[in-house]
Amino acid sequence: MQQKPAPLQPGDQVAIVSLSRGILGETATRHQRQLGIQRLEALGLKPVFMPHALKGSTI
């Protein structure tokens, strides 16, 4: 039998992870990052960035 997690509720935290390149930390993606944060907050959710999500490209 398959179990489903409880639906997200306003005030719940949502973990934000990034691709292995850490592209979310690049200035070129600032607009997309801010748009994502705004959309999650509009749903009443609290985005929390994981430690390496904003590390940026090391290349």
A tleap script that builds the chain and sets N, CA, C and O, in Angstrom:
source leaprc.protein.ff14SB
mol = sequence {
  NMET GLN GLN LYS PRO ALA PRO LEU GLN PRO
  GLY ASP GLN VAL ALA ILE VAL SER LEU SER
  ARG GLY ILE LEU GLY GLU THR ALA THR ARG
  HIE GLN ARG GLN LEU GLY ILE GLN ARG LEU
  GLU ALA LEU GLY LEU LYS PRO VAL PHE MET
  PRO HIE ALA LEU LYS GLY SER THR CILE
}
set mol.1.N position { 0.830 -1.160 0.000 }
set mol.1.CA position { 0.000 0.000 0.000 }
set mol.1.C position { 0.891 1.245 0.000 }
set mol.1.O position { 1.837 1.339 0.782 }
set mol.2.N position { 0.583 2.189 -0.876 }
set mol.2.CA position { 1.375 3.401 -1.003 }
set mol.2.C position { 0.869 4.477 -0.044 }
set mol.2.O position { -0.329 4.753 0.016 }
set mol.3.N position { 1.793 5.081 0.707 }
set mol.3.CA position { 1.422 6.142 1.624 }
set mol.3.C position { 1.827 7.486 1.045 }
set mol.3.O position { 2.882 7.611 0.422 }
set mol.4.N position { 0.986 8.489 1.252 }
set mol.4.CA position { 1.290 9.836 0.799 }
set mol.4.C position { 1.583 10.709 2.010 }
set mol.4.O position { 0.943 10.572 3.053 }
set mol.5.N position { 2.550 11.604 1.867 }
set mol.5.CA position { 2.819 12.518 2.978 }
set mol.5.C position { 1.675 13.512 3.135 }
set mol.5.O position { 0.886 13.713 2.213 }
set mol.6.N position { 1.593 14.123 4.290 }
set mol.6.CA position { 0.557 15.132 4.527 }
set mol.6.C position { 0.811 16.323 3.596 }
set mol.6.O position { 1.963 16.644 3.305 }
set mol.7.N position { -0.243 16.971 3.134 }
set mol.7.CA position { -0.064 18.149 2.273 }
set mol.7.C position { 0.673 19.269 3.017 }
set mol.7.O position { 0.588 19.384 4.240 }
set mol.8.N position { 1.380 20.071 2.266 }
set mol.8.CA position { 2.060 21.214 2.866 }
set mol.8.C position { 1.032 22.199 3.401 }
set mol.8.O position { -0.040 22.384 2.825 }
set mol.9.N position { 1.383 22.819 4.502 }
set mol.9.CA position { 0.503 23.800 5.149 }
set mol.9.C position { 1.219 25.153 5.190 }
set mol.9.O position { 2.449 25.200 5.189 }
set mol.10.N position { 0.453 26.257 5.226 }
set mol.10.CA position { 1.091 27.567 5.377 }
set mol.10.C position { 2.014 27.567 6.594 }
set mol.10.O position { 1.658 27.067 7.661 }
set mol.11.N position { 3.192 28.131 6.414 }
set mol.11.CA position { 4.183 28.167 7.489 }
set mol.11.C position { 5.184 27.030 7.427 }
set mol.11.O position { 6.210 27.078 8.106 }
set mol.12.N position { 4.904 25.992 6.617 }
set mol.12.CA position { 5.850 24.882 6.468 }
set mol.12.C position { 7.112 25.363 5.760 }
set mol.12.O position { 7.056 26.257 4.915 }
set mol.13.N position { 8.244 24.770 6.107 }
set mol.13.CA position { 9.503 25.068 5.454 }
set mol.13.C position { 9.693 24.141 4.265 }
set mol.13.O position { 9.326 22.967 4.305 }
set mol.14.N position { 10.283 24.701 3.189 }
set mol.14.CA position { 10.567 23.939 1.983 }
set mol.14.C position { 12.054 24.071 1.701 }
set mol.14.O position { 12.555 25.182 1.532 }
set mol.15.N position { 12.763 22.952 1.648 }
set mol.15.CA position { 14.203 22.969 1.396 }
set mol.15.C position { 14.481 23.253 -0.072 }
set mol.15.O position { 13.861 22.669 -0.961 }
set mol.16.N position { 15.422 24.158 -0.310 }
set mol.16.CA position { 15.834 24.498 -1.670 }
set mol.16.C position { 17.217 23.900 -1.893 }
set mol.16.O position { 18.156 24.179 -1.147 }
set mol.17.N position { 17.328 23.082 -2.921 }
set mol.17.CA position { 18.607 22.489 -3.299 }
set mol.17.C position { 18.962 23.000 -4.688 }
set mol.17.O position { 18.130 23.617 -5.353 }
set mol.18.N position { 20.173 22.753 -5.124 }
set mol.18.CA position { 20.624 23.241 -6.417 }
set mol.18.C position { 21.245 22.102 -7.206 }
set mol.18.O position { 21.561 21.040 -6.670 }
set mol.19.N position { 21.408 22.356 -8.485 }
set mol.19.CA position { 22.152 21.415 -9.314 }
set mol.19.C position { 23.576 21.330 -8.791 }
set mol.19.O position { 24.008 22.205 -8.040 }
set mol.20.N position { 24.295 20.320 -9.163 }
set mol.20.CA position { 25.638 20.110 -8.638 }
set mol.20.C position { 26.582 21.273 -8.942 }
set mol.20.O position { 27.584 21.441 -8.247 }
set mol.21.N position { 26.292 22.063 -9.945 }
set mol.21.CA position { 27.142 23.212 -10.265 }
set mol.21.C position { 26.892 24.383 -9.332 }
set mol.21.O position { 27.664 25.342 -9.355 }
set mol.22.N position { 25.855 24.350 -8.518 }
set mol.22.CA position { 25.564 25.444 -7.606 }
set mol.22.C position { 25.073 26.688 -8.324 }
set mol.22.O position { 25.253 27.806 -7.843 }
set mol.23.N position { 24.461 26.489 -9.463 }
set mol.23.CA position { 24.069 27.598 -10.333 }
set mol.23.C position { 23.118 28.603 -9.671 }
set mol.23.O position { 23.052 29.753 -10.104 }
set mol.24.N position { 22.391 28.199 -8.646 }
set mol.24.CA position { 21.484 29.134 -7.976 }
set mol.24.C position { 22.225 30.291 -7.320 }
set mol.24.O position { 21.627 31.332 -7.049 }
set mol.25.N position { 23.501 30.124 -7.063 }
set mol.25.CA position { 24.285 31.171 -6.443 }
set mol.25.C position { 24.865 32.175 -7.429 }
set mol.25.O position { 25.468 33.165 -7.014 }
set mol.26.N position { 24.698 31.942 -8.697 }
set mol.26.CA position { 25.237 32.839 -9.718 }
set mol.26.C position { 24.371 34.085 -9.864 }
set mol.26.O position { 23.153 34.025 -9.698 }
set mol.27.N position { 25.003 35.210 -10.176 }
set mol.27.CA position { 24.245 36.448 -10.361 }
set mol.27.C position { 23.294 36.354 -11.553 }
set mol.27.O position { 22.257 37.017 -11.573 }
set mol.28.N position { 23.643 35.538 -12.540 }
set mol.28.CA position { 22.796 35.396 -13.717 }
set mol.28.C position { 21.452 34.746 -13.399 }
set mol.28.O position { 20.497 34.889 -14.162 }
set mol.29.N position { 21.375 34.037 -12.281 }
set mol.29.CA position { 20.118 33.364 -11.923 }
set mol.29.C position { 19.367 34.082 -10.808 }
set mol.29.O position { 18.380 33.557 -10.291 }
set mol.30.N position { 19.822 35.273 -10.431 }
set mol.30.CA position { 19.202 36.015 -9.324 }
set mol.30.C position { 17.701 36.218 -9.547 }
set mol.30.O position { 16.906 36.036 -8.625 }
set mol.31.N position { 17.316 36.591 -10.763 }
set mol.31.CA position { 15.899 36.831 -11.049 }
set mol.31.C position { 15.064 35.565 -10.843 }
set mol.31.O position { 14.008 35.611 -10.213 }
set mol.32.N position { 15.536 34.447 -11.372 }
set mol.32.CA position { 14.803 33.187 -11.218 }
set mol.32.C position { 14.715 32.780 -9.757 }
set mol.32.O position { 13.678 32.294 -9.306 }
set mol.33.N position { 15.802 32.977 -9.013 }
set mol.33.CA position { 15.827 32.638 -7.593 }
set mol.33.C position { 14.809 33.476 -6.823 }
set mol.33.O position { 14.051 32.944 -6.012 }
set mol.34.N position { 14.792 34.779 -7.073 }
set mol.34.CA position { 13.850 35.662 -6.384 }
set mol.34.C position { 12.409 35.339 -6.762 }
set mol.34.O position { 11.523 35.386 -5.909 }
set mol.35.N position { 12.164 35.016 -8.020 }
set mol.35.CA position { 10.828 34.641 -8.462 }
set mol.35.C position { 10.359 33.370 -7.755 }
set mol.35.O position { 9.206 33.282 -7.332 }
set mol.36.N position { 11.244 32.396 -7.628 }
set mol.36.CA position { 10.904 31.159 -6.922 }
set mol.36.C position { 10.580 31.407 -5.458 }
set mol.36.O position { 9.628 30.844 -4.918 }
set mol.37.N position { 11.382 32.259 -4.818 }
set mol.37.CA position { 11.131 32.600 -3.413 }
set mol.37.C position { 9.773 33.277 -3.275 }
set mol.37.O position { 8.993 32.933 -2.387 }
set mol.38.N position { 9.493 34.228 -4.140 }
set mol.38.CA position { 8.209 34.944 -4.085 }
set mol.38.C position { 7.029 33.988 -4.268 }
set mol.38.O position { 6.016 34.106 -3.578 }
set mol.39.N position { 7.162 33.058 -5.185 }
set mol.39.CA position { 6.066 32.108 -5.441 }
set mol.39.C position { 5.824 31.203 -4.240 }
set mol.39.O position { 4.675 30.938 -3.884 }
set mol.40.N position { 6.892 30.729 -3.615 }
set mol.40.CA position { 6.731 29.879 -2.431 }
set mol.40.C position { 6.126 30.668 -1.275 }
set mol.40.O position { 5.243 30.172 -0.575 }
set mol.41.N position { 6.600 31.891 -1.078 }
set mol.41.CA position { 6.067 32.717 0.002 }
set mol.41.C position { 4.610 33.083 -0.233 }
set mol.41.O position { 3.839 33.195 0.720 }
set mol.42.N position { 4.221 33.272 -1.499 }
set mol.42.CA position { 2.822 33.573 -1.825 }
set mol.42.C position { 1.911 32.405 -1.445 }
set mol.42.O position { 0.724 32.599 -1.180 }
set mol.43.N position { 2.467 31.201 -1.421 }
set mol.43.CA position { 1.711 30.012 -1.013 }
set mol.43.C position { 1.740 29.834 0.503 }
set mol.43.O position { 1.148 28.894 1.032 }
set mol.44.N position { 2.428 30.737 1.199 }
set mol.44.CA position { 2.525 30.655 2.652 }
set mol.44.C position { 3.642 29.749 3.134 }
set mol.44.O position { 3.693 29.399 4.313 }
set mol.45.N position { 4.538 29.366 2.233 }
set mol.45.CA position { 5.641 28.472 2.585 }
set mol.45.C position { 6.901 29.273 2.876 }
set mol.45.O position { 7.034 30.415 2.438 }
set mol.46.N position { 7.826 28.670 3.615 }
set mol.46.CA position { 9.078 29.327 3.978 }
set mol.46.C position { 10.243 28.605 3.296 }
set mol.46.O position { 10.617 27.508 3.711 }
set mol.47.N position { 10.820 29.213 2.253 }
set mol.47.CA position { 11.967 28.582 1.599 }
set mol.47.C position { 13.210 28.634 2.479 }
set mol.47.O position { 13.512 29.665 3.079 }
set mol.48.N position { 13.924 27.526 2.552 }
set mol.48.CA position { 15.168 27.425 3.317 }
set mol.48.C position { 16.216 26.841 2.376 }
set mol.48.O position { 16.067 25.726 1.877 }
set mol.49.N position { 17.282 27.610 2.140 }
set mol.49.CA position { 18.328 27.152 1.234 }
set mol.49.C position { 19.286 26.221 1.965 }
set mol.49.O position { 19.769 26.537 3.052 }
set mol.50.N position { 19.547 25.103 1.371 }
set mol.50.CA position { 20.493 24.141 1.915 }
set mol.50.C position { 21.906 24.715 1.785 }
set mol.50.O position { 22.138 25.595 0.955 }
set mol.51.N position { 22.858 24.227 2.598 }
set mol.51.CA position { 24.188 24.829 2.674 }
set mol.51.C position { 24.895 25.073 1.336 }
set mol.51.O position { 25.542 26.109 1.184 }
set mol.52.N position { 24.801 24.185 0.386 }
set mol.52.CA position { 25.551 24.329 -0.860 }
set mol.52.C position { 24.698 24.802 -2.025 }
set mol.52.O position { 25.189 24.882 -3.151 }
set mol.53.N position { 23.436 25.116 -1.782 }
set mol.53.CA position { 22.533 25.512 -2.860 }
set mol.53.C position { 22.979 26.802 -3.545 }
set mol.53.O position { 22.739 26.975 -4.740 }
set mol.54.N position { 23.612 27.695 -2.822 }
set mol.54.CA position { 24.014 28.989 -3.382 }
set mol.54.C position { 25.517 29.140 -3.518 }
set mol.54.O position { 26.029 30.260 -3.544 }
set mol.55.N position { 26.232 28.020 -3.605 }
set mol.55.CA position { 27.700 28.080 -3.612 }
set mol.55.C position { 28.257 28.722 -4.876 }
set mol.55.O position { 29.383 29.218 -4.853 }
set mol.56.N position { 27.523 28.730 -5.962 }
set mol.56.CA position { 28.021 29.280 -7.218 }
set mol.56.C position { 28.927 28.294 -7.923 }
set mol.56.O position { 29.363 27.294 -7.352 }
set mol.57.N position { 29.193 28.595 -9.154 }
set mol.57.CA position { 30.051 27.733 -9.961 }
set mol.57.C position { 31.501 27.901 -9.523 }
set mol.57.O position { 31.958 29.013 -9.262 }
set mol.58.N position { 32.198 26.810 -9.449 }
set mol.58.CA position { 33.618 26.853 -9.081 }
set mol.58.C position { 34.515 26.719 -10.294 }
set mol.58.O position { 35.727 26.549 -10.164 }
set mol.59.N position { 33.919 26.796 -11.474 }
set mol.59.CA position { 34.706 26.643 -12.721 }
set mol.59.C position { 35.271 27.981 -13.137 }
set mol.59.O position { 35.959 28.071 -14.154 }
savepdb mol mol.pdb
quit
